[in-house]
């Protein structure tokens, strides 16, 4: 949170009953989802009297990318989310009630378990590539994402393929019409691509270059 971003992503594995944050090959020496994300977010929300940041009233997004079995990991995650329910966005019978933090599940997604719940504290990241096939309920799927390379070949140099850009623009418009934010992950890490994504309405930019993106976005204000 030190960079001031309003969305974060954590890769998790269920290992011996613990939700470990790691990209690959988790070890129990790695820290847990609670230690690295939920507790710090809770402390910030408590300090700021109900908001993650004093200058930002909307919910921040915590994307939880499940790397282990979808259903088993979600079952282990649910009691942890209940522990922090006071700060979380929740849904009851299709109606969404915004909290300071919105949990969205990606990676191995427990579609059935989440969709069948009348009351829940987690939502699902829909595939952007399938956004036109069916208007999935935004109270379950508030975000639509895809791998950058599955949609775009442009790396930020030379001329962009106009047909690809038009397809991106169309998919973004469809998602927004359904009340969903859009994210392209694993995009090239350069200002030219970031500029193109913003121009075409993409809401969330995935990056490992946090300081560089922060500077870029601040210069856009």
NUMIFI-591000 format. One record per residue (C-alpha): x negated, y, z negated; residue in one letter. Coordinates in steps of 0.05 Angstrom, whole numbers, padded with zeros to 5 digits, always signed. Example, Ala and Ser with C-alpha at 12.3 -4.5 7.8 and 13.67 -1.06 7.14 Angstrom:
-00246-00090-00156a -00273-00021-00143s 
//
This chain:
+00000+00000+00000x -00060+00046-00006x -00053+00065+00068x +00020+00084+00059x +00050+00034+00108x +00123+00015+00102x +00117-00057+00125x +00069-00112+00103x +00058-00184+00123x +00036-00243+00079x +00020-00313+00105x +00038-00365+00053x +00029-00439+00041x +00065-00481-00011x +00009-00518-00048x +00022-00558-00111x +00083-00516-00127x +00047-00449-00117x +00059-00400-00060x -00012-00385-00038x -00030-00327+00008x -00078-00350+00062x -00084-00350+00138x -00111-00422+00142x -00134-00479+00097x -00106-00453+00030x -00144-00465-00033x -00115-00457-00103x -00169-00406-00117x -00132-00360-00069x -00083-00312-00101x -00008-00322-00100x +00047-00283-00065x +00069-00257-00132x +00000-00232-00151x -00016-00198-00085x +00051-00171-00063x +00113-00179-00106x +00084-00155-00173x +00047-00095-00142x +00110-00075-00104x +00152-00082-00167x +00103-00039-00206x +00106+00014-00152x +00182+00013-00149x +00187+00018-00224x +00137+00075-00227x +00174+00112-00172x +00243+00101-00203x +00271+00056-00149x +00229+00069-00087x +00164+00039-00062x +00138+00110-00048x +00160+00176-00077x +00164+00205-00006x +00201+00147+00027x +00272+00131+00008x +00284+00073+00057x +00267+00000+00042x +00197-00024+00058x +00192-00091+00093x +00153-00150+00066x +00146-00201+00122x +00132-00270+00093x +00102-00315+00146x +00114-00387+00124x +00057-00433+00145x +00080-00496+00108x +00146-00534+00112x +00201-00484+00123x +00255-00512+00077x +00210-00535+00021x +00173-00469+00020x +00238-00429+00020x +00265-00470-00039x +00201-00453-00078x +00207-00380-00056x +00279-00369-00078x +00269-00369-00154x +00210-00322-00145x +00254-00274-00106x +00307-00279-00160x +00255-00257-00210x +00246-00192-00170x +00319-00186-00147x +00327-00117-00178x +00282-00086-00124x +00304-00128-00065x +00354-00117-00009x +00408-00170-00014x +00466-00196+00027x +00534-00219+00002x +00584-00249+00051x +00554-00213+00110x +00548-00145+00076x +00477-00119+00066x +00459-00078+00004x +00393-00042+00011x +00340-00045-00043x +00271-00017-00045x +00240-00078-00011x +00269-00122+00045x +00243-00193+00051x +00241-00221+00122x +00218-00292+00137x +00176-00309+00198x +00132-00367+00220x +00165-00432+00200x +00235-00406+00189x +00288-00441+00146x +00345-00422+00193x +00397-00469+00166x +00386-00455+00092x +00386-00379+00101x +00446-00377+00148x +00490-00420+00102x +00479-00377+00041x +00535-00328+00024x +00488-00292-00025x +00414-00285-00009x +00353-00243-00019x +00317-00260+00046x +00329-00248+00120x +00300-00279+00184x +00257-00252+00240x +00291-00268+00307x +00254-00281+00372x +00255-00218+00414x +00250-00260+00477x +00319-00290+00462x +00352-00225+00441x +00397-00223+00503x +00423-00295+00497x +00466-00284+00435x +00478-00225+00389x +00455-00257+00324x +00483-00225+00262x +00438-00168+00239x +00458-00183+00168x +00416-00246+00176x +00368-00224+00230x +00349-00150+00220x +00283-00157+00259x +00265-00184+00328x +00193-00203+00344x +00148-00238+00394x +00076-00248+00410x +00050-00190+00451x +00018-00235+00503x +00084-00272+00515x +00113-00207+00542x +00055-00161+00562x -00011-00172+00597x -00037-00100+00592x -00096-00091+00545x -00098-00016+00546x -00143-00006+00607x -00122+00010+00678x -00051+00012+00702x +00005-00022+00664x +00050-00072+00700x +00114-00031+00708x +00158-00094+00711x +00130-00117+00644x +00141-00049+00613x +00213-00046+00639x +00226-00115+00609x +00198-00091+00542x +00242-00029+00545x +00303-00071+00560x +00291-00120+00504x +00279-00063+00454x +00344-00030+00476x +00382-00095+00466x +00353-00105+00397x +00367-00034+00376x +00439-00040+00401x +00446-00099+00354x +00419-00058+00296x +00351-00093+00294x +00280-00067+00289x +00228-00092+00339x +00157-00119+00327x +00104-00145+00375x +00050-00184+00338x -00022-00199+00360x -00023-00138+00404x -00090-00109+00428x -00122-00066+00375x -00129+00001+00411x -00095+00069+00413x -00073+00061+00485x -00031-00001+00469x -00005+00030+00405x +00017+00092+00444x +00053+00049+00496x +00089+00009+00443x +00114+00071+00408x +00135+00103+00474x +00178+00042+00489x +00212+00042+00422x +00175-00013+00385x +00186-00001+00311x +00131-00041+00277x +00058-00048+00299x +00019-00108+00273x -00054-00094+00260x -00115-00114+00220x -00145-00045+00233x -00106-00010+00178x -00147+00053+00171x -00150+00064+00247x -00075+00056+00254x -00062+00102+00196x -00104+00157+00227x -00070+00146+00295x +00000+00150+00265x -00017+00211+00223x -00041+00247+00285x +00026+00232+00318x +00064+00272+00266x 
//
